[in-house]
Amino acid sequence: MEINVNQTKADTQEVEVTLSYSEILNDINEAYKKESKSISIDGFRKGKAPLSLIKKLYGDAIEYKASEDIAIKHFWKVVDEKQLKPISTPQLIDLNFVPNEKLNFKVSFEIKPKLELKDYKGIEVKKTIFKFTDEDVKKEIDYMLKPHYQVEEVEQVSDLNHKITVNLKRLDENGNLIIGQSTDNILIDLSDEKVNPQIKDNALNKKVNETFDFHFVDEHYHGEELHREEYKYQALITKIEKLNPPELTEELIKKMSNNNASTYDELFAFVKKNIEDYYAKQTDDIFINSLLSTVVKNNDFDPPKSYVEDLLKRMVESEIENAKRYNQQQPDENQLTEYLRPRAEWTAKWMIILENISEIENIKVEEKELEELAQKESEQTGISVNKLLKYYKDTYRSDVLLEDKVINFLKENAIIKEVNASEELKENEGHNHEH
């Protein structure tokens, strides 16, 4: 077998293979066996004609037909042998089969191009820090208690631990009712901090069948133009329910914490740890996204088109499959494709930059690491180490581990600028108001 691997473009390789007839003879014979089962020749039962007669009558046709499958089979053998890395569907661009002599073919495929990377180490990246207080922990515990409150129907709103059911009517700028703009049976939880403060203030001390007014201003941008509209309403209270918090018994604490706490102090510590873990993950996710976006922006290039299309196709198929699995409305495939295209292009760029960084910085996933991981997971799951190693290979687990290693390398070599999330939010809101 003669093999030539040529680099035709920065992101394209071409493999030319020449095989002697003797090297593909077993494949040719397999093709004869397969085709003979469906061939009918006068004087013989279907599939029972002598092989010599089949070769005489149909030999060239069968061998020419088989040559493409044989070429594809041997191409993938070459991929393994030469450790080639196609990133999109290979294309058979030339096939020359000479019976009893040779098979010659060429396959073209895209690869991840070599890049001259810059500015991926020592770059300054913001790390958003979310801070919380013990008061926030208490609020979270109060929220967890909500489903366990006892509801009691009363005649008057004495404090904010009440729910009210109201009929709303919109008012014009002069305070007159607007006919046809009303909504009945709106349930409002006055203890919810997201509720309009005017509603809370004006509903306080009101009784059933009494009314109160409130208004709010809607501000939003159309392009750079700020639109502002004021809405006025009159609310008629039709029902008032007092929310009585339950006693924090050991049984309730266990229920709320899924048996992770049995006293209030333990519950407080449990909830605090959950909030810390949640914010730590949020912080890390935002930081990684910002870091990778900066690296890709600093090394922007046009990724191989077929690679992008392959990634895009897989993303679309995944979204459609998820919609089926969760009984959601099937998305329009064309709209979904266009929506996901920028993500596919960015992912293609990142995956290529990732591989270039791993080669430059000599970051690898060793076979020993996969074996150690398989041993650990085998002890946890009972699945054999060999089966897990095969699963890792089939699911490209080493690629996932390599990405984790490269991301950790980038994190270790970044200049981190910590910013307070609440202060950043205020700053952004200030910029929006300036526009």
HUTA-V337615 format. One line per field, one symbol per residue. phi: phi as a letter, one per 20 degrees, with the letter a starting at -180 (. if undefined). A space follows every 50 residues. Layout:
# HUTA-V337615
phi=???
This chain:
# HUTA-V337615
phi=.dccddeebfdcdcddccdffffdggffffffgffffdedcgncfgndff ffffffecgfffffffffffffgfffffgffelfcfdbffdfdbbcddgm caccbccdbecfffdefblddmeecfcfdedbdffffffffgfffgfdfe dcfcdbeebeebdcdcddcedefenefefncbcdleecefeffefggfff ffegmfdgmedbdbbbdddbedmdeedccdddcdddfdbcceedfffefg ffffffdlmebccffffgfffffffgfffffggfffffgfffffffffcf aefgfffgfffffffffffffffffdlefffffffffffeggffffffff fffgffffffelecdegffffffffffffednffgffffffgffdlffff fffgffffffffdeeedfcfgffffffffffffff
